[in-house]
Amino acid sequence: MTSENFTQIAGSAIATYCAEYPDEATFLGEHSNDHRLGDPSVAGQQRRQSELSTLIGRLDALPAGELDTGDRIDRDILRTVAEGELLGLTEIDEGSWNPMLHNPGQSLYGLLSRDFAPLPDRLASLAGRLRAVPDHLEAGRARLRDMSRIHVETAIGQLEGTLGLIESEIPAALAEAGNPLDLTAEISRAATAVRAYQDWLRGELPAAQRSARLGKDLFARKLELVLATPWQPSSLLQQAYADLDRIEAELAELVGRTTGSGTADRAAIAAEFDRLAADVPTSDTILQLCRDALTETTEFVRRHDLLTLLDDPVEVIEMPEIDRGVAVAYCVPVGALEAAPLVTQFAVSPTPKDWSADRVRSFYREYNNHMLHNLTIHEAMPGHVEQLSHAYRYRGSNQVRGVFGSGSFIEGWATYAEELMAGRGYRSDISEAAAAAVRMQQLKMQLRAVLNTILDISFHTGDLDEREAMELMLVRGYQEEGEAAGKWRRVQLSSTQLCTYFVGYVEVRELVADLRRARPSWSDRQLHDELLNYGSPPVRYLRQLLELPPAA
């Protein structure tokens, strides 16, 4: 009876979440709110706080001893998610100082980007969201005060992308559908509202003096709740520096062996990265290179029997202009609540059309032809595409793990997958040099994950400045200057998210080691299938499902 009650509570919590965040609901595949935008007003904030407090009370009233293992874990996951969201709405209150949160661009774009329904039907929902834009931005504007300068600057720039979407991409979609609706007035009003919001932000920019640093206490609490991790910032920082030294030693050994020079110093490592970075894609070749890499990685996983391949359809697509300039690729899975037979998308980015030649050169040197193989492993095979395909098939008594999948587990698995493939000799059938080049890029990406954590903690809980951050990334991370400059901006714009990759990797790495010790006779496929059998729960809860003790 208790488990039935929890199932009802979980279902109600998910329905309320989808109603509160219609853009997230669209991504998840729950489409009853596709015609709406969220409510960024103070009243909306207070209503959501009340909903979350009630939810936590209902979860606490459940007698844990009467829940089966799966429901008990899902109850804990849901409670942690609710606490994290409540912290964000109250003490952090990001909606009052970050104008980027009120940009409706992604909510509009979400209805154009996936074919979950016929285009005319999606455009009808889009019309509702367009009509809501003026009131939505006005409510966001009324809530904002004491803003952060870098968030205001970034919001002004991102709103240009939203204008392009409203004034160019939506009319193009209407024309493609045969102009089933006349949205001329809606498009005009929405664009006017976006420009007015932009102009208001420009006027507020001189007074935007709020620090972008979260502070020690809030950062620690957010880290614990949002990543569902027992790591504390101080111990995590210590672990990150230890891994930084470990990876540098592995790079020194690899470069020394590859070049025949013994153990290499930093200058020799930098020279080898520089040599590999000269082998670059172009905007004309990058998509096909990733398609070829997807074929190659898939065959490697199959040949080495690393896990059960589900062979779900995957489409390598050109990343839309609105998303370009931050990362070179991302995975768009089928939403946990989606009923339509969608294809998983592996989006790959040519450079934005307005970039200078020098910026394009720097970008492709960072994402060179060797890095594209490692990137394909992370984003697609056996990383995000394959893991999320397994997760989509998980069916418990509720959808908590699908709707609130753990970002640290998802990113941790993908980072572990990079190490797994390199360790098994991916591309060694081409040549030892090709395998060594991918291993170099994999170690560089591990360095990036480690440095992301160091930067995130050191900025938000300390006094890290731009000079120190750039030196870390350029010298110890061997990053291109454009990549490092973009990361420094991201450090200031977000908090705890950059820890996701390293926290997840360390937790998955330790989990795999413990599972191998507990199941010494298991093959790679048995072990990895077991890890992926339970959806995307935080690793601390996956340990319980696997009947393993907590991490040391």
N, C-alpha and C positions, 0 to 999 in steps of 0.2 A: 504493500500500500504506500509506503514511504517513497519508494522509487517512482511510483506513478505520480505522486505529488511533486517530486523533483522534476520529472519530465514536463509536467504542466508549468512549473515555475520557469524552467529553461525555455520552453516554447514561448511563454509570455514575454520573457526578457528579450528574446531574439526579435519578436514582433515589434516590441516597443523600440528597440535599437534601430530597426529598419525604418520605422516611422520617424524617428528622431533624425536619422542621417540618411536621407533618400539617395544621395550619391553613392554611399557605401552599399546600400541595398541593391542598387542597379548593378554594381560590380559583383555582388554576391549571387545575383540571379533572382532576387525577390522584386517583382516589377509593379506591385500595386501602388507604389509611391513615385513612379517614374515621372509623373507630371508635376511634382513638387520640388522645391528647394528646402533646405533645412532652415531652422529659425535661430538666427544668431543674436536675438535680442536678449536683454537682461531678464525679461520675463521667461523666455525660453530656457535660459541658463538655470534659472531658479526652479522651473518645472522639472528639468532633467535632474537636478540635484535631489529633488524630492523623490523622483522615480528610483534613483540609485540607492538612496537611503532606505527606501521601502524594500527594494530587492535584497539588499544586504541583510536586513532584518528577517525577511522570509527565509533566506538561506541559513542564517544562524539558528533559526527555530527548528530546522530539520535535525532529527537525531542521527548523527553520523554513523553510529553503530548499526543502524537498520538499513543503511544504503549498501548496495553491492559495490565492489571495488571501482568499477567504471564510473558509476554515478557519483560516488564519493569524490573521485578525482575531478570529474566534471564540475561538481559543486564547488570545489576549491578553485578550479580555473576560473569559473564564472565570478566567484567572489573577488578574486584578485583583479580581474578585469574591471569589475565595478569600482573597486577601491582606487585603481589607477585612474579611471575616468573621473571619479569624484575629486581626487587630488588635483587633476588638471583643471577642473571647473572652479575649484575654490581657491586653494592657496596659490597655485600657479596662475590660474585665470588668464591663460594665454589669449583668449578671445578679446580681452580688454587692451592688449598692447601689441598684438601681431595682426596687422591688417591683411596679411597674406591669407589668413584663414577664411576671410569673407569673400574671396574671389570666386565667382560662380563658374569659372571656365571649365574645370574638370567635370562639374555636374552636367554641363551642357554637352561636353565632348563625350562623356560616357554613353550617351544615347546614339551617337554616330559611329562609335568605334567597334561595336560588336553586333553581328546579325542575329540577335536573339529573337527578333520579330521582324516582319516585313517593314521596309523603310518607311512607308506612309504611316504605319502605326507608331513607329518611334518618333517620327516628326510631329505627330499629334501630341505625344507626351512632351516633346521638346517645346512645343508652343506653350504649354503650361509653365514650364520652367522659364522660358523667355519672359512671359508676363510677370513672373514673380521677381525678376531681377531688380527692378527699381526699389521695391519695398525691402528686398533682402539686403541690398547695399545700404539703404537708409538705416535699417536696424543695426547693421554692423558698424556703421559710422557713429551711431548714437552710443554704442557700447564702448568704443575705443577712447582711450585716454592714456597719457604718459607712455607714448610709444617708443619703441627701439628704432634708432635711425636706420640701421642696416635692414631691418624688416620693412620699413617704409620704402626705402630705395628699391628693394627687391620686389615689393608689391607693385610699385609703379611700373617697373619693367615687365613683370608677368602679365599685368593687365593689357599690355599691348598685344600679347598672344591671344587673350580673351577677345579683344576687339577684332582681331583677324579672323577668329573662329566665327564670331557673330556676323561679321559683314562679308566674309568670303566663303567660308566652309559651309555654313548653314544654307545660304542661297544656292551653292553648288549641289548640296544634297537635295534641296527642293527641286532643282532642275532635273537631277538624276531620277527622281521619283515621279517626274511628270507634273510638277507643281500642283500637288493635290490640295495645298492650303495656300492662302494668301497671308503671309506673315510679315508683310512689309511694315505695318505699323508696329508690331511686336519687336522686330529687328531694330527699327529706328529708336524706339523707347529704351530698349535694353542697351544699345550702343551709347545713347545719350547719358544714361545712368552710369555706365562704366566710365565714360570720360569725366563726368562730374565727380565721381569718386576719386579718379586719378588727380584731377585738379585740386580737390580738397586735400589729398595726401601731399601734393607738392607744396601747398600752403602751410601744412603742418610740419613739414620736414625740418625747418630750422629749430623748432621746439622739441623735436624728438630726441630726448637725451637719456632715456632709460637704458641702463646697462643690459646687454644681451646675456650676461652671465647669470646662471640660475642660482648659484650659491651652494655651499656644501650640503646643508640639510635637505633642501628640496631635491637636489640632484640625487642624493643617496636614496631617498624615498621613492623617487620616480624610477630609478634604476631597478630597485627591488620589485616594484609593482608592475611596471610596463614590460620588463624582461622576465618577470617571474623567476628571479634568480636569487640565490643566497649570497652572491658576491657583494662585498662592500667596496666602495671606490678605492680605498687605500690598498687593500689586498689585491684588487684587480689590477691596479697600476703597477704594483710590485711584480705580479705575474706577467704583465705585458712587457716590462723591461727585461725580465728573464727570457721571454720568448724572442725578444728583439736580438739579444746576444746569441741565442741558439740559432736563429735563422741566418744571422750574419756569418756564423761559423760554418753553417752548411753551404752557404754561398761561396765562402772562401775555399772550401774543400772542392766543391763542384767546378768552380772556375779554374782552380789549380789543376785539377785532373783533366779538364777539357783542353786547356792550353798547354799542359805538360810542364807547368812552371812551379809545381808544388802548391803549397797553401798561398792563395792570392791575398793581396791587401785590398783596401777599399778602392784605390786608384785602378787596379786591375779589374775589379768587379765592375766599376763604373764604365771602364773601357769596353768590357764584354757586353754590358747592357746597351751601350752606345752602338756597338756593331750590330746587334740584333735589331735595334730600333730603326736601322736604315732600311730594313725590309718591310715596306709599308704598303697597306692597301690604298685604294682611292675611293671616292664616293661612288664611282662606277663599278668597282669590283667587290666592295665589302660585303654586300648581301650574298653574292654567290660564294665567296670564301667561307662565310658562316654556314651556308647550306652544305658545302662540301665537308666542313668540319663536323657538322651534325651527323652526316652519313658515316664519317670515319669514327667518331666517338661511339656511335651506336653499335657499329660492327665490333669495335674493341670490347665494349661491355658484353656483347653477346658471345664473342669468342672466348673471353676469360671468365664467363659465367659469374659476373659480379653480383647480379641480382636478377629477379624475374622481370623481363621486359614486357610492358603492357602494350606497347606498339599503338598507343593512342595517336590520332592524327595531329601533326604539328605543322604549323605554317610559319615560315620565316618571312616576316613582313618588313617593309620600310617604315621606320619609326616616324610618326606624324611630326610635322614641323613644330607643333606646340610643345612637344616633349624633348626636343633636341637640345644638345649643348651641355647636358649634365652628365649623363652616362652614355656609353656606346650601345648598350643593350638592356633589355629587361624581358621578363616572362609575364605573359598575361594568361593565367590559368582559367579553366572553367570554374565559375563561382560555385561555392558549396551548395547553394540553394537553386542553382540553375537547372531548369527542366529541358531547355532547348539543346539540341545536339551540336554544341559549339566545338570549334577547333581551338586547341591551345596555340597561342601566338608567341613566337620568339621574335621580338621586335629589335631591329638593328638600325643604328643611326648613321646615315651619312652626316656630314657636318652641316650646321645651319648655313643657309644661303648667303647671309650677310657677314660671315666671318672673313677676316683677312687671311692672306696666304700664309703668313707666319703662324697664325692661330691654328689653321687647318694642319699645317706641318707638325706643330707641337702635339696636336690631338692624335694624329695618326702615328706619330713616333711612340706615344704612350700605348696606343692600341694597335700595335704592329701585327704583322701576319702570324707571328708565334703567339702573341697574347690572345689573338682571336680564337685559337684552339683552347686555351685555358678558359677564356670567357665562355665559349660554347659548352665546355664541361660544367661550369658553374650555373649558367642560365638554363641549360637544356639537359644534357646527357652526360652523366647520370644525376645532374643537379636538380634545379627547380622543376623542369618539365616532368621528369620522371617521378620525383618525390611527391609532387602535388597531384600527379595522376594516381599514385597509390593512395594518397590522403583522400581524394575525392571518392574513392570506393569504400572508405571506412563508414560503417553504419552502426552506431550505438543506439541507445534509447533516445538520443537527442542530438542536436547539431552544434553543440557548444564548441567542439574542437574544430569544426569546419568554419564556423562564423568567426571565432576568435582564435584562429591558428596562431601559434607562437612564432613570431618573427625570428627570435634567436635560434629556435630549432631549425626553421626553414633555411636561414642563412648559414647556420652551423653545419647542417648536412651538406649544403652546396660547397662550402669551403673545405670540409672533410673530403668531398668527392674529388676536388682538385688534387688533393694530396694522394688520395687512393689511386687515381689514374696515373699520376706522375710516378708514384712508387711502383706501380705494376709495369712501368716501361712503355707508356703510351707513346706512339710514333717510333719506337725502336725498330719496327719492321721497315720503316722508311730509311732510317740511319740512326746511329748513336748520336750524331750531331743534332738531328731533329728532335730526338727525345731529350737531350740536354737543354735545347733551347726552350722547350715547353716547361721543363723542370725549373729553369731560370725564371720564367714568367710566373710559375706557380709560387715560387718562394718570394718573388716580388709582391704578389698579391697577398701573401701571408704577412709580409712586412707592412703592407698598406692597412690590413685589418688591425695589426698591432698598433700602428701609429694612429689610426682612427681613434682607438681607445685612449691612448696616451693624450692625444690632443683634446678629446672630448672631456676627459676628467680634469686635465690640467687647466683648460680654459674655464670650465664652469665651477670648479672648486678652488681654483688658484688664480694666478695672475699671468698666465701664458699670453705673450703678445705675438704680433705678426712675424717679427724678425725671428724669434725662437721657433715658431711653428714652421716657417718656411725652411729654416736650416735643417730641422729634423726631417722634413719630407724630401728635400733636395739632396742632402748628404747621406742620411741613414736609410732613407726610403728609395733613393735613386729615381725619383719621380721627375717627369718633365715639368717645367715651370708652370705651364698652363694648368696641368692637373693639380699641382700643389696650390696654386692661387685659388682655383675653384673649391678645393677642399677647405682652405682657410675660411672662405666665405660660408661654406656649409657648417663648419664648426660653430660659427656665430649664430646661424639661423636655426639650428636644431639642438636638442639636448637628449642624451642617452642613446639616440638612434645609432650613432656611429659606434657605440660599444656592441651593438647587436652581433656583428660578424665575429668578433673575437670571443665574446662570451659564449656564443653558440658553438663556435669551433672547439674551444677548450672543453665545454661540457660534452659535446658529441664525441670528441677524441677520448676523453676519460670513460665515457659510457661504452664505447666500442671496446676499449682495452679491458674493462671489467666484464663485459659480456663474453669476450673471447676466453677469459680465464674461467668463467662460469660454464661455458659450453665449448670445451676444447676440441670436441670432435666435429663441430659445425663447419660447413664450408662457408666461403664468402657469401654465396647466394642465400643460404639459410640465415646467416647472421643479419645481412642487410635487409632481407625481406621481413624479418622479425622487427627490426627497427622501424620499418615503414608501414607496419600493419595497423597502427593505432591512430592514424590521422596525424595531426601536427601539434601534439601537446608540448608544453615546456619540458625540458629534459628532466628536471627534478621530479615531475610526475610520470614521465616515461620510465624512469627507474623503478617506480612503484609498480607500474604495469608489468614490467619485466622481472619483478621480484628480486631486484638488486638493491643493495644498501645505498644510502645517500653517499654522494661523492665525499672523499676525504677532505 
